[in-house]
Amino acid sequence: MSDVSPLEAEVAKLIVQTLALKVDPAQIQPEEPLFGDGLGLDSIDALELSLAISHSYGYQIRSDNPDTVATFASLRSLCQSIEKHRTK
């Protein structure tokens, strides 16, 4: 198992709670894809998760941003983006 940062553990819990996933947040691997074969999230999940991230961290992920796909690639990439852009 990869080393998980405190922020990654926190965001994994946020993902599970926000999307009511039936998975233990500790089982989400930092490099595992969030969409498709990874956690299997879809565009509606991305919207819900974006709203939760905005509320929790003050970081608004915009769908028209060309980096959005890379941001949502994995838990680790999402956390790196949150760390870079968070306001709270």
N, C-alpha and C positions, 0 to 999 in steps of 0.2 A: 504494500500500500504506500502511496506517495505521502510525503509530509504535507499536512494540511495546516495552513495558516489560521490564526484566530478569525480573520475576516472570512476566509473560505468556509469555515465551520458555521459561522454566523449566517452567511448568505445561503448555505445549503439548508439550514433550518428555515430561513425565510422562503426559499423555493418550495419546500415540502409543505409548510403551513399555508402559504398563499394559494398553492395549486391543489391542496388537499391530496397530495400524493401518498400512496401506501408504500412508502420506502423510508428506511431509516436514513436520516440526513448524513450520518457517519459513513454510509455505504456509497455515497456519491463521490466518485473519484474526481480529483481536480482537473484532470485532462480528458475525462470522458465527455463525448459530445452531449449537449443538452437536447438537441433535436435529432430526429431520425432514429438510428440504431442505439443511441445513448439512452437518455431518459425518455425519449419519445415525445418531447414537447411539440406543440404546434403554434401557429401564429396567434391564436387566441391566448394561449399560455404566455407567449411573449408579451402581449399587451398587458395582461394582468400582472405579470412580473415587473414590467416597466413601471407600472403605477405603484407597486409596492416599493420598488427601489427609489422612486422619486419621493415617496412619503418617508421612507426610512433614512435615506442618505442625501436627499436634496439634489440628486443627479437625475436629470431628465434625459432618457434615451429616446432619441428621435428616429422615427422610421425612415425619414428622408436622408439621414446621415449615412454616407457610404461605408462607414466603419461599423454599422450596427450588426451586420452578419458576423463579422470577426469578434465583436463584443460578446455576442451570444454563443460563440463557438463551444465554450466549455465553462465550467465553474471558475477555473483559474483566470481565463481571459475576461470574464465578467467582473471578477473581483479586482483585477488590475485596472480595469476601466473605472470601476467605482472609486478605487483608491485615488486615481488621478483626478477625477471630476467631482468628488463628493463635496458638499457644502455643510454637512452635519454628521 
